[in-house]
Amino acid sequence: DLHGWGAVHTELNAMSKRGAWEAMSGLVSDEMLDAFVARGTPSQVAATIRARTAGISDEVALYQPFPLPEPTMAELAGELTATTAGLSGRPR
């Protein structure tokens, strides 16, 4: 129980078995989301990814459960490309 949310896990598991999917979101706090996802504007998402991967990775793969609008994805890719170019001395 790394984050101290073990009891929430137990309740979420029970709710999933009852099919209470919509009610489950009420148990998931912003703190929990922030521990597992990068969210916000493209600039905020890029900053979160940079902070989480600094010193351990110079490449990332983005998972999106639904398609992002092309301008949004382009902005995010631009933010990440601009910031990772300095890591290796060359653009990716």
Steps between C-alpha positions, in 0.01 A plus 500: 500500500751756375265799504279412796189442290458128571152541648390692192629219282296249697184709463560569129547129441173419677318774308629367169362157583161659569516692172500836682730658241358853514517517879866393500621840379385650831770303680786605273654829616700748296805390701445143383462606138814711516698202628421299187419735212633811336205733450432862416594719208758366255761717672401367844503139377845550347627650827364204698661251262833687517491502881421128520758388246788742561824310531347160431365517145538708188207340316135458590197334344168673541188296570166663439175313562332708230640700209622848581424778253790536259589857610514385865722203418723720284537750786583224748750341262655841439535565872662161557727523196618848595586391852663168411720653230732636768535164673696333224615809314286416199130521423303179511 
